[in-house]
Amino acid sequence: MASLIGEQLFQIGGQGPPPPKDFFHLAVSKNEVIWRSWTISLRLDCRGAPPKELRTSHQDFLQHKRLQQQLGAVFGQRILEYTISLCQGKIDYLERLPDDIMLQIMSYLQLKEATLLAQVSHRFRKLCNSEKFWEHTVRNRCAGFTSDMEDIGNAIGWRNIFFTFFHTSGSKEQQ
């Protein structure tokens, strides 16, 4: 599973809270936390100011309370908690699986399970609503899949095919 982790674990950027209009970027790699900031101001003394960058190890970030407070103020408590968990080595490998592998796995879920999974994150909601998900689901449930069925699926949509031919109101899918 370690091979699923790229060098970059997480990154986010955005404008900080008012009144300043400074821009911030957080990047968490396998080995370090990188905090960048750009001062955005019309004041003459701030024009042309170079961006600031702080690089710190995961262990040092966990001890750096001031940086944690600043990160929380800019990106919120949820992002701060996620960053801390990454620095503690708590990595969600499921979220890191490539979409094609995730879709293949998800296609074996019962409809109720897929509905629950779609509520877990934006990524899973997007995957569960994708035509690729419904195509995989139909293909897994049809032993004698033909090219005619593929043409119909491409024409009217794989989700429509599933609910027309594979889902009945009294099936185990809803239980």
SERO-4910 file (N, C-alpha, C, O; in steps of 0.05 Angstrom, whole numbers):
BEGIN
 pado doro    nc1    nc2    nc3   cac1   cac2   cac3    cc1    cc2    cc3    oc1    oc2    oc3
  Met    A     16    -24      0      0      0      0     17     25      0      8     46    -10
  Ala    A     41     23     11     58     47     12     64     59    -16     69     82    -18
  Ser    A     63     42    -36     68     52    -63     45     70    -73     49     85    -93
  Leu    A     22     69    -60      0     86    -68      4    115    -59     -9    134    -69
  Ile    A     23    119    -41     27    146    -30     47    160    -48     70    151    -50
  Gly    A     39    181    -61     57    197    -76     74    215    -58     71    213    -33
  Glu    A     91    231    -69    107    249    -52     89    269    -38     94    275    -15
  Gln    A     69    278    -52     50    298    -41     27    284    -28     12    270    -42
  Leu    A     23    288     -2      0    276     12    -24    294     11    -47    284      9
  Phe    A    -21    320     12    -43    339     14    -34    366      7    -11    374     13
  Gln    A    -51    382     -5    -45    410    -10    -71    426    -12    -92    415    -21
  Ile    A    -70    450     -3    -93    468     -4    -82    497     -5    -61    502      6
  Gly    A    -97    514    -18    -89    542    -20   -114    559    -19   -136    550    -26
  Gly    A   -110    584    -10   -133    602     -9   -126    627      6   -105    630     18
  Gln    A   -145    646      5   -142    671     18   -148    668     48   -166    653     56
  Gly    A   -132    682     64   -136    681     93   -160    698    101   -172    711     85
  Pro    A   -166    697    127   -189    713    137   -184    743    136   -160    751    138
  Pro    A   -205    759    133   -201    788    133   -192    798    160   -195    784    180
  Pro    A   -181    822    162   -180    843    142   -158    840    122   -162    850     99
  Pro    A   -135    828    127   -116    826    105   -126    807     83   -143    790     88
  Lys    A   -115    810     60   -123    793     38   -100    775     29    -97    769      6
  Asp    A    -85    767     49    -62    750     43    -70    723     33    -92    713     39
  Phe    A    -53    711     17    -58    685      5    -39    664     18    -16    670     24
  Phe    A    -50    640     24    -35    620     37    -36    594     22    -56    588      8
  His    A    -15    578     24    -14    552     12     -2    532     32     20    538     43
  Leu    A    -15    510     35     -5    488     53      0    464     36    -17    456     20
  Ala    A     24    452     39     30    427     25     42    408     46     60    415     61
  Val    A     31    384     46     42    363     64     53    341     47     38    329     31
  Ser    A     79    337     49     92    315     34     98    292     52     90    293     76
  Lys    A    111    272     42    118    249     59    135    256     83    134    244    104
  Asn    A    152    277     79    172    284     99    169    310    113    180    315    134
  Glu    A    153    329    101    152    355    112    126    369    107    110    361     90
  Val    A    122    391    122    100    409    119    111    435    108    130    446    119
  Ile    A     99    445     87    108    470     74     86    490     76     64    486     66
  Trp    A     91    512     89     72    534     93     82    558     78    103    569     85
  Arg    A     66    568     59     74    591     43     53    613     46     29    607     49
  Ser    A     62    638     46     44    660     47     53    683     29     77    688     26
  Trp    A     33    696     18     39    719      1     23    742     12     -2    740     17
  Thr    A     36    765     17     22    788     27     10    803      3     23    810    -16
  Ile    A    -16    807      5    -31    821    -16    -39    848     -4    -56    849     14
  Ser    A    -28    869    -14    -33    896     -3    -28    917    -24    -11    914    -41
  Leu    A    -43    939    -21    -39    962    -38    -17    981    -27     -9   1000    -40
  Arg    A     -9    976     -2     11    993     11     37    992     -5     46    970    -13
  Leu    A     50   1014     -8     75   1016    -22     97    999     -9    113    987    -23
  Asp    A     98    998     17    119    984     31    116    953     28    134    938     34
  Cys    A     92    944     19     87    915     16     90    906    -13     92    882    -18
  Arg    A     90    925    -31     92    918    -60    119    904    -66    140    913    -57
  Gly    A    117    883    -80    141    869    -88    153    851    -66    175    840    -69
  Ala    A    138    849    -44    148    832    -22    148    803    -32    128    793    -43
  Pro    A    170    789    -27    171    761    -36    153    743    -18    148    751      5
  Pro    A    145    721    -29    129    703    -12    146    692     11    170    690      8
  Lys    A    133    685     32    147    672     55    142    642     54    120    633     45
  Glu    A    162    627     62    159    598     62    172    587     87    194    595     95
  Leu    A    157    569    100    167    555    123    165    525    117    144    515    111
  Arg    A    188    512    119    189    482    115    196    470    142    215    478    155
  Thr    A    180    451    150    185    438    176    179    408    174    162    400    158
  Ser    A    192    393    190    187    364    190    160    359    202    149    376    216
  His    A    150    335    198    124    328    211    126    330    241    108    341    254
  Gln    A    148    320    252    151    321    281    152    349    292    139    356    312
  Asp    A    167    367    278    168    395    286    141    408    283    134    425    300
  Phe    A    126    402    262     99    414    259     81    406    282     66    423    292
  Leu    A     83    382    291     66    373    313     72    389    339     55    391    356
  Gln    A     96    399    341    104    415    365    100    445    361    101    461    380
  His    A     96    454    336     95    482    329     66    492    332     51    493    313
  Lys    A     59    500    356     31    508    362     23    534    348      0    537    340
  Arg    A     42    552    344     35    578    331     28    573    302      9    584    291
  Leu    A     43    556    288     38    549    261     11    534    259     -5    539    240
  Gln    A      5    517    278    -20    503    278    -43    522    281    -64    520    268
  Gln    A    -40    542    299    -61    562    303    -66    578    277    -89    584    270
  Gln    A    -44    585    264    -47    601    239    -60    584    218    -78    594    204
  Leu    A    -52    559    215    -65    541    195    -95    538    201   -111    539    183
  Gly    A   -102    535    227   -130    532    234   -146    557    229   -169    556    220
  Ala    A   -133    581    233   -147    606    228   -152    610    198   -172    621    190
  Val    A   -133    601    181   -136    605    152   -154    584    139   -172    591    124
  Phe    A   -149    559    146   -163    537    131   -184    523    148   -199    506    138
  Gly    A   -186    529    174   -206    516    191   -196    492    207   -175    481    201
  Gln    A   -212    485    226   -205    464    245   -203    437    231   -185    421    238
  Arg    A   -221    431    213   -220    405    199   -194    401    184   -183    379    185
  Ile    A   -185    421    170   -159    419    155   -136    416    174   -117    401    169
  Leu    A   -137    431    196   -116    429    217   -115    400    227    -94    388    229
  Glu    A   -138    389    235   -139    362    245   -129    341    225   -115    322    232
  Tyr    A   -136    345    200   -127    327    179    -97    328    175    -84    308    172
  Thr    A    -86    353    176    -57    357    173    -42    343    196    -22    330    192
  Ile    A    -53    347    221    -41    334    244    -41    304    241    -21    291    247
  Ser    A    -63    293    232    -65    264    229    -46    254    208    -34    232    211
  Leu    A    -42    269    186    -22    261    166      6    261    178     22    243    173
  Cys    A     12    281    194     38    283    206     43    261    227     66    254    233
  Gln    A     21    251    238     23    229    257     24    201    242     26    181    255
  Gly    A     23    202    216     25    177    200     -1    164    195     -2    141    186
  Lys    A    -23    177    201    -50    166    197    -59    173    169    -70    195    164
  Ile    A    -54    155    150    -60    160    122    -83    142    113    -83    118    119
  Asp    A   -103    154     99   -126    140     90   -119    128     62   -121    142     42
  Tyr    A   -111    103     62   -103     90     37   -126     87     17   -122     88     -7
  Leu    A   -150     83     28   -174     80     10   -178    104     -7   -185    102    -30
  Glu    A   -175    128      5   -178    153    -10   -156    155    -31   -160    170    -51
  Arg    A   -134    142    -28   -112    144    -47   -113    125    -70    -97    127    -89
  Leu    A   -131    105    -69   -133     87    -92   -141    102   -117   -158    120   -116
  Pro    A   -130     95   -140   -138    107   -165   -168    102   -171   -179     82   -162
  Asp    A   -181    121   -185   -209    119   -191   -217     93   -204   -237     81   -197
  Asp    A   -201     83   -223   -209     59   -237   -210     35   -219   -227     17   -222
  Ile    A   -191     33   -200   -191     11   -181   -215     14   -161   -228     -5   -155
  Met    A   -219     39   -152   -241     44   -134   -268     37   -147   -285     25   -134
  Leu    A   -271     45   -172   -296     39   -186   -301      9   -189   -324     -1   -186
  Gln    A   -280     -6   -194   -282    -35   -197   -291    -47   -170   -309    -64   -170
  Ile    A   -280    -38   -148   -287    -48   -122   -316    -40   -115   -332    -57   -106
  Met    A   -322    -15   -120   -349     -5   -113   -371    -19   -129   -394    -20   -119
  Ser    A   -365    -28   -152   -386    -40   -169   -397    -66   -157   -418    -76   -166
  Tyr    A   -383    -77   -138   -393   -102   -124   -411    -96   -100   -421   -114    -88
  Leu    A   -414    -70    -93   -430    -63    -70   -460    -66    -77   -468    -63   -100
  Gln    A   -475    -71    -56   -504    -70    -59   -512    -41    -61   -497    -23    -53
  Leu    A   -535    -36    -72   -545     -8    -76   -545      8    -50   -537     31    -50
  Lys    A   -554     -4    -29   -555     10     -3   -527     17      6   -523     39     17
  Glu    A   -508     -1      3   -480      5     11   -468     27     -6   -454     45      4
  Ala    A   -474     27    -32   -464     49    -50   -476     76    -42   -463     96    -43
  Thr    A   -501     75    -34   -514    100    -25   -501    111      0   -496    135      2
  Leu    A   -494     93     18   -480    102     43   -452    112     36   -443    132     48
  Leu    A   -438     98     19   -411    106     11   -411    134     -2   -392    149      2
  Ala    A   -431    140    -17   -433    166    -30   -434    189    -10   -429    212    -17
  Gln    A   -442    183     15   -444    203     35   -418    208     50   -416    226     67
  Val    A   -397    191     45   -372    193     59   -355    217     52   -345    231     69
  Ser    A   -353    223     26   -336    245     17   -345    254    -10   -361    241    -24
  His    A   -335    278    -18   -341    289    -44   -332    269    -66   -345    265    -86
  Arg    A   -308    258    -62   -297    240    -82   -315    216    -86   -321    208   -109
  Phe    A   -324    203    -64   -341    179    -66   -368    186    -78   -380    170    -93
  Arg    A   -379    210    -71   -405    218    -83   -402    221   -113   -419    213   -128
  Lys    A   -380    233   -121   -375    237   -150   -372    210   -164   -383    205   -185
  Leu    A   -357    192   -152   -353    165   -164   -380    149   -165   -386    137   -185
  Cys    A   -395    150   -143   -420    135   -142   -441    146   -162   -459    131   -170
  Asn    A   -439    171   -169   -457    183   -189   -447    182   -217   -461    191   -236
  Ser    A   -423    171   -221   -411    171   -248   -422    149   -266   -431    128   -256
  Glu    A   -422    154   -291   -431    134   -310   -413    109   -309   -422     87   -313
  Lys    A   -387    114   -304   -368     91   -302   -376     72   -279   -374     48   -283
  Phe    A   -385     83   -257   -394     66   -234   -417     49   -243   -417     25   -238
  Trp    A   -437     61   -256   -461     47   -264   -454     26   -286   -466      5   -287
  Glu    A   -435     33   -304   -427     14   -324   -414    -11   -311   -421    -33   -318
  His    A   -395     -6   -292   -383    -29   -278   -404    -45   -264   -403    -70   -264
  Thr    A   -423    -32   -251   -444    -46   -236   -461    -63   -254   -466    -86   -247
  Val    A   -469    -53   -277   -485    -69   -296   -468    -92   -307   -478   -115   -308
  Arg    A   -444    -87   -314   -427   -109   -325   -423   -131   -304   -422   -155   -312
  Asn    A   -420   -124   -279   -416   -145   -258   -441   -161   -253   -439   -183   -243
  Arg    A   -465   -150   -259   -490   -164   -253   -501   -179   -277   -521   -194   -275
  Cys    A   -488   -177   -300   -498   -190   -324   -477   -210   -334   -456   -202   -345
  Ala    A   -484   -235   -331   -466   -257   -339   -462   -257   -370   -440   -262   -379
  Gly    A   -483   -253   -385   -482   -255   -414   -481   -228   -427   -498   -223   -445
  Phe    A   -463   -211   -419   -462   -184   -430   -454   -184   -459   -436   -198   -467
  Thr    A   -469   -169   -476   -464   -168   -505   -458   -140   -514   -461   -121   -499
  Ser    A   -449   -138   -539   -443   -112   -550   -469    -96   -554   -468    -71   -553
  Asp    A   -491   -109   -559   -517    -95   -561   -524    -81   -535   -534    -59   -534
  Met    A   -518    -95   -512   -524    -84   -486   -506    -59   -482   -514    -40   -470
  Glu    A   -481    -61   -491   -463    -39   -488   -473    -15   -504   -471      8   -495
  Asp    A   -482    -20   -528   -493      2   -545   -517     15   -531   -520     40   -531
  Ile    A   -535     -1   -519   -558     10   -505   -549     26   -481   -559     48   -476
  Gly    A   -530     15   -466   -519     30   -443   -507     56   -450   -511     76   -436
  Asn    A   -492     57   -472   -480     82   -481   -501    101   -491   -497    126   -489
  Ala    A   -523     91   -502   -544    108   -514   -562    120   -492   -567    144   -493
  Ile    A   -571    104   -474   -591    114   -455   -580    119   -427   -593    129   -409
  Gly    A   -555    111   -422   -542    115   -396   -542     89   -380   -562     74   -379
  Trp    A   -519     84   -367   -516     59   -352   -533     59   -327   -542     37   -318
  Arg    A   -537     81   -315   -555     83   -291   -583     75   -299   -596     59   -284
  Asn    A   -593     85   -322   -619     77   -331   -621     47   -337   -641     35   -330
  Ile    A   -600     36   -348   -600      7   -353   -602     -8   -327   -618    -27   -325
  Phe    A   -587      0   -307   -587    -14   -281   -615    -14   -270   -626    -35   -262
  Phe    A   -628     10   -268   -654     11   -255   -676     -1   -272   -697     -9   -262
  Thr    A   -672     -3   -298   -692    -15   -315   -690    -46   -314   -711    -59   -313
  Phe    A   -666    -57   -315   -664    -86   -318   -654   -101   -294   -659   -125   -291
  Phe    A   -640    -88   -276   -627   -102   -254   -637    -96   -226   -631   -110   -207
  His    A   -653    -75   -224   -663    -67   -198   -693    -70   -197   -708    -57   -213
  Thr    A   -703    -86   -179   -732    -88   -175   -739    -80   -147   -722    -82   -129
  Ser    A   -763    -71   -143   -771    -60   -117   -770    -81    -95   -766    -73    -71
  Gly    A   -772   -106   -101   -772   -127    -80   -746   -141    -78   -744   -162    -64
  Ser    A   -725   -131    -90   -699   -145    -90   -684   -141    -64   -692   -124    -47
  Lys    A   -663   -157    -60   -646   -155    -37   -631   -128    -37   -621   -120    -16
  Glu    A   -629   -116    -59   -613    -91    -62   -623    -70    -41   -606    -56    -30
  Gln    A   -649    -68    -37   -659    -48    -20   -659    -56      9   -662    -39     27
  Gln    A   -655    -81     15   -656    -90     43   -631    -84     57   -628    -91     81
***
